[in-house]
């Protein structure tokens, strides 16, 4: 699916909020909001397979989605089955190259150390994330792997995009898990 032709100015096109723990929030860009909606759809798919609801999409240089993924760790017993890794693999296969240096990765939760490393190795120039992960985030919360000056590639990070929706999906998942062990009562 290609990016929609969305207006970039006018009422409702940009939402400004106050400071976050990660600095001032930027205006919500229509493209980022649209792509995060696709990532949220993927996150809901993860929940249906009883995985933590995290979803990701890789958007190519012309606005087309070239990779989609959601957590499949529980479904596949694969410790690397994170949404970001799945989406990066799909994009690399579809494009026929591992360097995704003209793509944007959009994910509902701040990537962990493993996924941040994969983002750097794939040469992703831009990361859009939903909810920050203060316990295990590696893109500004606990660590900042993607912007570490010791590495040969650094990533622009746009955080907090539709963060309330992303966070609520995770919150409901874990509340349901604690209450009765059911992981699908919140989808």
PyMOL CGO cylinders between C-alpha atoms (Angstrom):
from pymol import cmd
from pymol.cgo import CYLINDER

trace = [
    CYLINDER, 0.00, 0.00, 0.00, 1.38, 3.39, -0.94, 0.3, 1, 1, 1, 1, 1, 1,
    CYLINDER, 1.38, 3.39, -0.94, 1.29, 6.44, 1.27, 0.3, 1, 1, 1, 1, 1, 1,
    CYLINDER, 1.29, 6.44, 1.27, -1.97, 8.33, 0.93, 0.3, 1, 1, 1, 1, 1, 1,
    CYLINDER, -1.97, 8.33, 0.93, -2.07, 11.78, -0.58, 0.3, 1, 1, 1, 1, 1, 1,
    CYLINDER, -2.07, 11.78, -0.58, -2.55, 13.63, 2.68, 0.3, 1, 1, 1, 1, 1, 1,
    CYLINDER, -2.55, 13.63, 2.68, -2.54, 17.37, 3.26, 0.3, 1, 1, 1, 1, 1, 1,
    CYLINDER, -2.54, 17.37, 3.26, 0.51, 18.72, 5.03, 0.3, 1, 1, 1, 1, 1, 1,
    CYLINDER, 0.51, 18.72, 5.03, -1.00, 21.90, 6.40, 0.3, 1, 1, 1, 1, 1, 1,
    CYLINDER, -1.00, 21.90, 6.40, -4.30, 23.16, 7.72, 0.3, 1, 1, 1, 1, 1, 1,
    CYLINDER, -4.30, 23.16, 7.72, -6.41, 22.27, 10.75, 0.3, 1, 1, 1, 1, 1, 1,
    CYLINDER, -6.41, 22.27, 10.75, -5.71, 18.90, 12.30, 0.3, 1, 1, 1, 1, 1, 1,
    CYLINDER, -5.71, 18.90, 12.30, -2.59, 18.19, 10.24, 0.3, 1, 1, 1, 1, 1, 1,
    CYLINDER, -2.59, 18.19, 10.24, -0.11, 18.79, 13.02, 0.3, 1, 1, 1, 1, 1, 1,
    CYLINDER, -0.11, 18.79, 13.02, -0.50, 18.13, 16.69, 0.3, 1, 1, 1, 1, 1, 1,
    CYLINDER, -0.50, 18.13, 16.69, 1.90, 19.88, 19.04, 0.3, 1, 1, 1, 1, 1, 1,
    CYLINDER, 1.90, 19.88, 19.04, 2.30, 18.75, 22.61, 0.3, 1, 1, 1, 1, 1, 1,
    CYLINDER, 2.30, 18.75, 22.61, 4.57, 19.64, 25.51, 0.3, 1, 1, 1, 1, 1, 1,
    CYLINDER, 4.57, 19.64, 25.51, 7.93, 18.29, 26.61, 0.3, 1, 1, 1, 1, 1, 1,
    CYLINDER, 7.93, 18.29, 26.61, 8.53, 14.58, 27.07, 0.3, 1, 1, 1, 1, 1, 1,
    CYLINDER, 8.53, 14.58, 27.07, 11.38, 12.78, 28.84, 0.3, 1, 1, 1, 1, 1, 1,
    CYLINDER, 11.38, 12.78, 28.84, 13.03, 12.67, 25.42, 0.3, 1, 1, 1, 1, 1, 1,
    CYLINDER, 13.03, 12.67, 25.42, 12.85, 16.41, 24.72, 0.3, 1, 1, 1, 1, 1, 1,
    CYLINDER, 12.85, 16.41, 24.72, 10.26, 18.51, 22.93, 0.3, 1, 1, 1, 1, 1, 1,
    CYLINDER, 10.26, 18.51, 22.93, 7.72, 16.69, 20.86, 0.3, 1, 1, 1, 1, 1, 1,
    CYLINDER, 7.72, 16.69, 20.86, 7.70, 17.41, 17.17, 0.3, 1, 1, 1, 1, 1, 1,
    CYLINDER, 7.70, 17.41, 17.17, 4.63, 18.11, 15.12, 0.3, 1, 1, 1, 1, 1, 1,
    CYLINDER, 4.63, 18.11, 15.12, 2.90, 14.90, 14.11, 0.3, 1, 1, 1, 1, 1, 1,
    CYLINDER, 2.90, 14.90, 14.11, 3.52, 14.43, 10.41, 0.3, 1, 1, 1, 1, 1, 1,
    CYLINDER, 3.52, 14.43, 10.41, 0.64, 12.92, 8.39, 0.3, 1, 1, 1, 1, 1, 1,
    CYLINDER, 0.64, 12.92, 8.39, 2.97, 10.36, 6.78, 0.3, 1, 1, 1, 1, 1, 1,
    CYLINDER, 2.97, 10.36, 6.78, 4.26, 9.19, 10.16, 0.3, 1, 1, 1, 1, 1, 1,
    CYLINDER, 4.26, 9.19, 10.16, 0.73, 8.93, 11.57, 0.3, 1, 1, 1, 1, 1, 1,
    CYLINDER, 0.73, 8.93, 11.57, -0.41, 6.92, 8.52, 0.3, 1, 1, 1, 1, 1, 1,
    CYLINDER, -0.41, 6.92, 8.52, 2.54, 4.53, 8.69, 0.3, 1, 1, 1, 1, 1, 1,
    CYLINDER, 2.54, 4.53, 8.69, 2.10, 4.09, 12.45, 0.3, 1, 1, 1, 1, 1, 1,
    CYLINDER, 2.10, 4.09, 12.45, -1.49, 3.03, 11.76, 0.3, 1, 1, 1, 1, 1, 1,
    CYLINDER, -1.49, 3.03, 11.76, -0.12, 0.20, 9.61, 0.3, 1, 1, 1, 1, 1, 1,
    CYLINDER, -0.12, 0.20, 9.61, 2.33, -0.75, 12.37, 0.3, 1, 1, 1, 1, 1, 1,
    CYLINDER, 2.33, -0.75, 12.37, -0.54, -0.78, 14.88, 0.3, 1, 1, 1, 1, 1, 1,
    CYLINDER, -0.54, -0.78, 14.88, -2.42, -3.17, 12.56, 0.3, 1, 1, 1, 1, 1, 1,
    CYLINDER, -2.42, -3.17, 12.56, 0.62, -5.45, 12.65, 0.3, 1, 1, 1, 1, 1, 1,
    CYLINDER, 0.62, -5.45, 12.65, 0.77, -5.18, 16.45, 0.3, 1, 1, 1, 1, 1, 1,
    CYLINDER, 0.77, -5.18, 16.45, -2.83, -6.36, 16.67, 0.3, 1, 1, 1, 1, 1, 1,
    CYLINDER, -2.83, -6.36, 16.67, -1.89, -9.35, 14.49, 0.3, 1, 1, 1, 1, 1, 1,
    CYLINDER, -1.89, -9.35, 14.49, 0.81, -10.24, 17.02, 0.3, 1, 1, 1, 1, 1, 1,
    CYLINDER, 0.81, -10.24, 17.02, -1.77, -10.21, 19.79, 0.3, 1, 1, 1, 1, 1, 1,
    CYLINDER, -1.77, -10.21, 19.79, -3.95, -12.65, 17.87, 0.3, 1, 1, 1, 1, 1, 1,
    CYLINDER, -3.95, -12.65, 17.87, -1.07, -15.15, 17.95, 0.3, 1, 1, 1, 1, 1, 1,
    CYLINDER, -1.07, -15.15, 17.95, -0.56, -14.46, 21.68, 0.3, 1, 1, 1, 1, 1, 1,
    CYLINDER, -0.56, -14.46, 21.68, 2.64, -12.49, 21.17, 0.3, 1, 1, 1, 1, 1, 1,
    CYLINDER, 2.64, -12.49, 21.17, 3.39, -9.12, 22.75, 0.3, 1, 1, 1, 1, 1, 1,
    CYLINDER, 3.39, -9.12, 22.75, 1.60, -6.62, 20.48, 0.3, 1, 1, 1, 1, 1, 1,
    CYLINDER, 1.60, -6.62, 20.48, 4.44, -4.87, 18.70, 0.3, 1, 1, 1, 1, 1, 1,
    CYLINDER, 4.44, -4.87, 18.70, 4.24, -4.17, 14.97, 0.3, 1, 1, 1, 1, 1, 1,
    CYLINDER, 4.24, -4.17, 14.97, 6.56, -2.65, 12.39, 0.3, 1, 1, 1, 1, 1, 1,
    CYLINDER, 6.56, -2.65, 12.39, 6.57, -1.56, 8.76, 0.3, 1, 1, 1, 1, 1, 1,
    CYLINDER, 6.57, -1.56, 8.76, 9.40, -0.57, 6.44, 0.3, 1, 1, 1, 1, 1, 1,
    CYLINDER, 9.40, -0.57, 6.44, 8.46, 2.17, 4.01, 0.3, 1, 1, 1, 1, 1, 1,
    CYLINDER, 8.46, 2.17, 4.01, 10.47, 2.53, 0.83, 0.3, 1, 1, 1, 1, 1, 1,
    CYLINDER, 10.47, 2.53, 0.83, 11.72, 5.72, -0.80, 0.3, 1, 1, 1, 1, 1, 1,
    CYLINDER, 11.72, 5.72, -0.80, 8.55, 6.32, -2.82, 0.3, 1, 1, 1, 1, 1, 1,
    CYLINDER, 8.55, 6.32, -2.82, 6.18, 5.70, 0.09, 0.3, 1, 1, 1, 1, 1, 1,
    CYLINDER, 6.18, 5.70, 0.09, 5.39, 2.06, -0.61, 0.3, 1, 1, 1, 1, 1, 1,
    CYLINDER, 5.39, 2.06, -0.61, 5.41, -0.49, 2.20, 0.3, 1, 1, 1, 1, 1, 1,
    CYLINDER, 5.41, -0.49, 2.20, 8.23, -2.92, 1.43, 0.3, 1, 1, 1, 1, 1, 1,
    CYLINDER, 8.23, -2.92, 1.43, 8.20, -4.88, 4.69, 0.3, 1, 1, 1, 1, 1, 1,
    CYLINDER, 8.20, -4.88, 4.69, 5.76, -5.68, 7.47, 0.3, 1, 1, 1, 1, 1, 1,
    CYLINDER, 5.76, -5.68, 7.47, 6.27, -7.57, 10.66, 0.3, 1, 1, 1, 1, 1, 1,
    CYLINDER, 6.27, -7.57, 10.66, 4.91, -8.24, 14.10, 0.3, 1, 1, 1, 1, 1, 1,
    CYLINDER, 4.91, -8.24, 14.10, 6.24, -10.13, 17.08, 0.3, 1, 1, 1, 1, 1, 1,
    CYLINDER, 6.24, -10.13, 17.08, 6.30, -13.87, 16.38, 0.3, 1, 1, 1, 1, 1, 1,
    CYLINDER, 6.30, -13.87, 16.38, 8.57, -14.96, 19.23, 0.3, 1, 1, 1, 1, 1, 1,
    CYLINDER, 8.57, -14.96, 19.23, 5.90, -17.01, 21.01, 0.3, 1, 1, 1, 1, 1, 1,
    CYLINDER, 5.90, -17.01, 21.01, 4.34, -18.31, 17.80, 0.3, 1, 1, 1, 1, 1, 1,
    CYLINDER, 4.34, -18.31, 17.80, 7.66, -19.53, 16.35, 0.3, 1, 1, 1, 1, 1, 1,
    CYLINDER, 7.66, -19.53, 16.35, 9.79, -20.10, 19.46, 0.3, 1, 1, 1, 1, 1, 1,
    CYLINDER, 9.79, -20.10, 19.46, 12.34, -17.77, 17.85, 0.3, 1, 1, 1, 1, 1, 1,
    CYLINDER, 12.34, -17.77, 17.85, 14.08, -15.38, 20.26, 0.3, 1, 1, 1, 1, 1, 1,
    CYLINDER, 14.08, -15.38, 20.26, 14.84, -13.05, 17.32, 0.3, 1, 1, 1, 1, 1, 1,
    CYLINDER, 14.84, -13.05, 17.32, 11.20, -12.96, 16.22, 0.3, 1, 1, 1, 1, 1, 1,
    CYLINDER, 11.20, -12.96, 16.22, 10.74, -9.28, 17.01, 0.3, 1, 1, 1, 1, 1, 1,
    CYLINDER, 10.74, -9.28, 17.01, 8.58, -7.10, 14.77, 0.3, 1, 1, 1, 1, 1, 1,
    CYLINDER, 8.58, -7.10, 14.77, 11.50, -4.96, 13.60, 0.3, 1, 1, 1, 1, 1, 1,
    CYLINDER, 11.50, -4.96, 13.60, 13.69, -7.92, 12.62, 0.3, 1, 1, 1, 1, 1, 1,
    CYLINDER, 13.69, -7.92, 12.62, 10.81, -9.59, 10.78, 0.3, 1, 1, 1, 1, 1, 1,
    CYLINDER, 10.81, -9.59, 10.78, 9.97, -6.39, 8.86, 0.3, 1, 1, 1, 1, 1, 1,
    CYLINDER, 9.97, -6.39, 8.86, 13.64, -5.74, 7.99, 0.3, 1, 1, 1, 1, 1, 1,
    CYLINDER, 13.64, -5.74, 7.99, 14.03, -9.30, 6.66, 0.3, 1, 1, 1, 1, 1, 1,
    CYLINDER, 14.03, -9.30, 6.66, 10.93, -8.98, 4.50, 0.3, 1, 1, 1, 1, 1, 1,
    CYLINDER, 10.93, -8.98, 4.50, 12.05, -5.60, 3.14, 0.3, 1, 1, 1, 1, 1, 1,
    CYLINDER, 12.05, -5.60, 3.14, 15.57, -6.82, 2.36, 0.3, 1, 1, 1, 1, 1, 1,
    CYLINDER, 15.57, -6.82, 2.36, 14.22, -9.86, 0.54, 0.3, 1, 1, 1, 1, 1, 1,
    CYLINDER, 14.22, -9.86, 0.54, 11.67, -7.82, -1.41, 0.3, 1, 1, 1, 1, 1, 1,
    CYLINDER, 11.67, -7.82, -1.41, 14.22, -5.18, -2.42, 0.3, 1, 1, 1, 1, 1, 1,
    CYLINDER, 14.22, -5.18, -2.42, 16.99, -7.72, -3.04, 0.3, 1, 1, 1, 1, 1, 1,
    CYLINDER, 16.99, -7.72, -3.04, 19.51, -5.92, -0.83, 0.3, 1, 1, 1, 1, 1, 1,
    CYLINDER, 19.51, -5.92, -0.83, 20.42, -5.70, 2.83, 0.3, 1, 1, 1, 1, 1, 1,
    CYLINDER, 20.42, -5.70, 2.83, 21.22, -1.98, 2.75, 0.3, 1, 1, 1, 1, 1, 1,
    CYLINDER, 21.22, -1.98, 2.75, 17.92, -0.25, 3.41, 0.3, 1, 1, 1, 1, 1, 1,
    CYLINDER, 17.92, -0.25, 3.41, 19.51, 3.19, 3.33, 0.3, 1, 1, 1, 1, 1, 1,
    CYLINDER, 19.51, 3.19, 3.33, 16.55, 4.83, 1.61, 0.3, 1, 1, 1, 1, 1, 1,
    CYLINDER, 16.55, 4.83, 1.61, 13.82, 3.37, 3.84, 0.3, 1, 1, 1, 1, 1, 1,
    CYLINDER, 13.82, 3.37, 3.84, 12.03, 4.37, 7.03, 0.3, 1, 1, 1, 1, 1, 1,
    CYLINDER, 12.03, 4.37, 7.03, 11.27, 1.88, 9.80, 0.3, 1, 1, 1, 1, 1, 1,
    CYLINDER, 11.27, 1.88, 9.80, 8.09, 2.54, 11.77, 0.3, 1, 1, 1, 1, 1, 1,
    CYLINDER, 8.09, 2.54, 11.77, 7.50, 0.55, 14.96, 0.3, 1, 1, 1, 1, 1, 1,
    CYLINDER, 7.50, 0.55, 14.96, 4.96, 0.74, 17.79, 0.3, 1, 1, 1, 1, 1, 1,
    CYLINDER, 4.96, 0.74, 17.79, 7.49, 0.33, 20.63, 0.3, 1, 1, 1, 1, 1, 1,
    CYLINDER, 7.49, 0.33, 20.63, 11.02, 1.65, 21.03, 0.3, 1, 1, 1, 1, 1, 1,
    CYLINDER, 11.02, 1.65, 21.03, 13.38, -1.07, 19.77, 0.3, 1, 1, 1, 1, 1, 1,
    CYLINDER, 13.38, -1.07, 19.77, 15.44, -3.24, 22.13, 0.3, 1, 1, 1, 1, 1, 1,
    CYLINDER, 15.44, -3.24, 22.13, 19.23, -3.67, 21.90, 0.3, 1, 1, 1, 1, 1, 1,
    CYLINDER, 19.23, -3.67, 21.90, 19.00, -6.47, 19.33, 0.3, 1, 1, 1, 1, 1, 1,
    CYLINDER, 19.00, -6.47, 19.33, 16.60, -4.58, 17.10, 0.3, 1, 1, 1, 1, 1, 1,
    CYLINDER, 16.60, -4.58, 17.10, 18.53, -1.32, 17.42, 0.3, 1, 1, 1, 1, 1, 1,
    CYLINDER, 18.53, -1.32, 17.42, 21.62, -3.19, 16.25, 0.3, 1, 1, 1, 1, 1, 1,
    CYLINDER, 21.62, -3.19, 16.25, 19.72, -4.62, 13.29, 0.3, 1, 1, 1, 1, 1, 1,
    CYLINDER, 19.72, -4.62, 13.29, 18.49, -1.12, 12.39, 0.3, 1, 1, 1, 1, 1, 1,
    CYLINDER, 18.49, -1.12, 12.39, 22.06, 0.20, 12.37, 0.3, 1, 1, 1, 1, 1, 1,
    CYLINDER, 22.06, 0.20, 12.37, 23.33, -2.78, 10.38, 0.3, 1, 1, 1, 1, 1, 1,
    CYLINDER, 23.33, -2.78, 10.38, 20.54, -2.37, 7.80, 0.3, 1, 1, 1, 1, 1, 1,
    CYLINDER, 20.54, -2.37, 7.80, 21.57, 1.31, 7.45, 0.3, 1, 1, 1, 1, 1, 1,
    CYLINDER, 21.57, 1.31, 7.45, 18.04, 2.55, 8.12, 0.3, 1, 1, 1, 1, 1, 1,
    CYLINDER, 18.04, 2.55, 8.12, 18.31, 6.37, 8.07, 0.3, 1, 1, 1, 1, 1, 1,
    CYLINDER, 18.31, 6.37, 8.07, 15.03, 7.15, 9.87, 0.3, 1, 1, 1, 1, 1, 1,
    CYLINDER, 15.03, 7.15, 9.87, 13.18, 5.44, 12.70, 0.3, 1, 1, 1, 1, 1, 1,
    CYLINDER, 13.18, 5.44, 12.70, 9.66, 6.40, 13.72, 0.3, 1, 1, 1, 1, 1, 1,
    CYLINDER, 9.66, 6.40, 13.72, 8.53, 4.90, 17.02, 0.3, 1, 1, 1, 1, 1, 1,
    CYLINDER, 8.53, 4.90, 17.02, 5.34, 4.97, 19.02, 0.3, 1, 1, 1, 1, 1, 1,
    CYLINDER, 5.34, 4.97, 19.02, 5.73, 4.27, 22.73, 0.3, 1, 1, 1, 1, 1, 1,
    CYLINDER, 5.73, 4.27, 22.73, 9.05, 4.73, 24.48, 0.3, 1, 1, 1, 1, 1, 1,
    CYLINDER, 9.05, 4.73, 24.48, 10.33, 1.73, 26.47, 0.3, 1, 1, 1, 1, 1, 1,
    CYLINDER, 10.33, 1.73, 26.47, 11.88, 3.03, 29.70, 0.3, 1, 1, 1, 1, 1, 1,
    CYLINDER, 11.88, 3.03, 29.70, 12.93, -0.48, 30.80, 0.3, 1, 1, 1, 1, 1, 1,
    CYLINDER, 12.93, -0.48, 30.80, 14.60, -1.88, 27.69, 0.3, 1, 1, 1, 1, 1, 1,
    CYLINDER, 14.60, -1.88, 27.69, 14.59, 0.80, 24.99, 0.3, 1, 1, 1, 1, 1, 1,
    CYLINDER, 14.59, 0.80, 24.99, 17.80, 1.17, 23.00, 0.3, 1, 1, 1, 1, 1, 1,
    CYLINDER, 17.80, 1.17, 23.00, 16.96, 4.28, 20.96, 0.3, 1, 1, 1, 1, 1, 1,
    CYLINDER, 16.96, 4.28, 20.96, 17.07, 6.88, 23.70, 0.3, 1, 1, 1, 1, 1, 1,
    CYLINDER, 17.07, 6.88, 23.70, 15.52, 5.46, 26.87, 0.3, 1, 1, 1, 1, 1, 1,
    CYLINDER, 15.52, 5.46, 26.87, 18.05, 3.07, 28.45, 0.3, 1, 1, 1, 1, 1, 1,
    CYLINDER, 18.05, 3.07, 28.45, 20.64, 3.17, 25.68, 0.3, 1, 1, 1, 1, 1, 1,
    CYLINDER, 20.64, 3.17, 25.68, 21.00, 5.07, 22.43, 0.3, 1, 1, 1, 1, 1, 1,
    CYLINDER, 21.00, 5.07, 22.43, 22.55, 2.52, 20.09, 0.3, 1, 1, 1, 1, 1, 1,
    CYLINDER, 22.55, 2.52, 20.09, 21.14, 4.05, 16.91, 0.3, 1, 1, 1, 1, 1, 1,
    CYLINDER, 21.14, 4.05, 16.91, 22.83, 7.41, 17.53, 0.3, 1, 1, 1, 1, 1, 1,
    CYLINDER, 22.83, 7.41, 17.53, 26.07, 6.17, 19.10, 0.3, 1, 1, 1, 1, 1, 1,
    CYLINDER, 26.07, 6.17, 19.10, 28.95, 8.14, 17.57, 0.3, 1, 1, 1, 1, 1, 1,
    CYLINDER, 28.95, 8.14, 17.57, 31.27, 5.13, 17.87, 0.3, 1, 1, 1, 1, 1, 1,
    CYLINDER, 31.27, 5.13, 17.87, 29.29, 3.30, 15.18, 0.3, 1, 1, 1, 1, 1, 1,
    CYLINDER, 29.29, 3.30, 15.18, 29.57, 3.84, 11.44, 0.3, 1, 1, 1, 1, 1, 1,
    CYLINDER, 29.57, 3.84, 11.44, 25.89, 4.71, 10.97, 0.3, 1, 1, 1, 1, 1, 1,
    CYLINDER, 25.89, 4.71, 10.97, 23.47, 6.88, 12.93, 0.3, 1, 1, 1, 1, 1, 1,
    CYLINDER, 23.47, 6.88, 12.93, 19.70, 7.03, 12.69, 0.3, 1, 1, 1, 1, 1, 1,
    CYLINDER, 19.70, 7.03, 12.69, 17.28, 9.93, 12.95, 0.3, 1, 1, 1, 1, 1, 1,
    CYLINDER, 17.28, 9.93, 12.95, 14.74, 9.04, 15.65, 0.3, 1, 1, 1, 1, 1, 1,
    CYLINDER, 14.74, 9.04, 15.65, 11.21, 10.43, 15.66, 0.3, 1, 1, 1, 1, 1, 1,
    CYLINDER, 11.21, 10.43, 15.66, 9.54, 9.21, 18.84, 0.3, 1, 1, 1, 1, 1, 1,
    CYLINDER, 9.54, 9.21, 18.84, 6.13, 9.43, 20.44, 0.3, 1, 1, 1, 1, 1, 1,
    CYLINDER, 6.13, 9.43, 20.44, 4.09, 9.05, 17.24, 0.3, 1, 1, 1, 1, 1, 1,
    CYLINDER, 4.09, 9.05, 17.24, 0.59, 7.92, 18.27, 0.3, 1, 1, 1, 1, 1, 1,
    CYLINDER, 0.59, 7.92, 18.27, 2.24, 6.89, 21.53, 0.3, 1, 1, 1, 1, 1, 1,
    CYLINDER, 2.24, 6.89, 21.53, -0.99, 6.79, 23.52, 0.3, 1, 1, 1, 1, 1, 1,
    CYLINDER, -0.99, 6.79, 23.52, -2.52, 4.22, 21.15, 0.3, 1, 1, 1, 1, 1, 1,
    CYLINDER, -2.52, 4.22, 21.15, 0.66, 2.16, 21.09, 0.3, 1, 1, 1, 1, 1, 1,
    CYLINDER, 0.66, 2.16, 21.09, 1.04, 2.29, 24.87, 0.3, 1, 1, 1, 1, 1, 1,
    CYLINDER, 1.04, 2.29, 24.87, -2.61, 1.46, 25.50, 0.3, 1, 1, 1, 1, 1, 1,
    CYLINDER, -2.61, 1.46, 25.50, -2.40, -1.67, 23.35, 0.3, 1, 1, 1, 1, 1, 1,
    CYLINDER, -2.40, -1.67, 23.35, 0.59, -2.86, 25.37, 0.3, 1, 1, 1, 1, 1, 1,
    CYLINDER, 0.59, -2.86, 25.37, -0.98, -1.86, 28.69, 0.3, 1, 1, 1, 1, 1, 1,
    CYLINDER, -0.98, -1.86, 28.69, -4.16, -3.81, 27.95, 0.3, 1, 1, 1, 1, 1, 1,
    CYLINDER, -4.16, -3.81, 27.95, -2.13, -6.82, 26.86, 0.3, 1, 1, 1, 1, 1, 1,
    CYLINDER, -2.13, -6.82, 26.86, -0.16, -6.96, 30.08, 0.3, 1, 1, 1, 1, 1, 1,
    CYLINDER, -0.16, -6.96, 30.08, -3.18, -6.20, 32.27, 0.3, 1, 1, 1, 1, 1, 1,
    CYLINDER, -3.18, -6.20, 32.27, -5.07, -9.09, 30.69, 0.3, 1, 1, 1, 1, 1, 1,
    CYLINDER, -5.07, -9.09, 30.69, -2.04, -11.33, 31.09, 0.3, 1, 1, 1, 1, 1, 1,
    CYLINDER, -2.04, -11.33, 31.09, -1.78, -10.50, 34.80, 0.3, 1, 1, 1, 1, 1, 1,
    CYLINDER, -1.78, -10.50, 34.80, -5.50, -10.80, 35.48, 0.3, 1, 1, 1, 1, 1, 1,
    CYLINDER, -5.50, -10.80, 35.48, -6.30, -14.14, 33.93, 0.3, 1, 1, 1, 1, 1, 1,
    CYLINDER, -6.30, -14.14, 33.93, -3.53, -15.17, 31.61, 0.3, 1, 1, 1, 1, 1, 1,
    CYLINDER, -3.53, -15.17, 31.61, -5.66, -14.41, 28.55, 0.3, 1, 1, 1, 1, 1, 1,
    CYLINDER, -5.66, -14.41, 28.55, -3.67, -12.38, 26.04, 0.3, 1, 1, 1, 1, 1, 1,
    CYLINDER, -3.67, -12.38, 26.04, -6.45, -11.75, 23.55, 0.3, 1, 1, 1, 1, 1, 1,
    CYLINDER, -6.45, -11.75, 23.55, -9.16, -10.03, 25.56, 0.3, 1, 1, 1, 1, 1, 1,
    CYLINDER, -9.16, -10.03, 25.56, -8.01, -6.52, 24.65, 0.3, 1, 1, 1, 1, 1, 1,
    CYLINDER, -8.01, -6.52, 24.65, -7.70, -6.67, 20.85, 0.3, 1, 1, 1, 1, 1, 1,
]
cmd.load_cgo(trace, "trace")
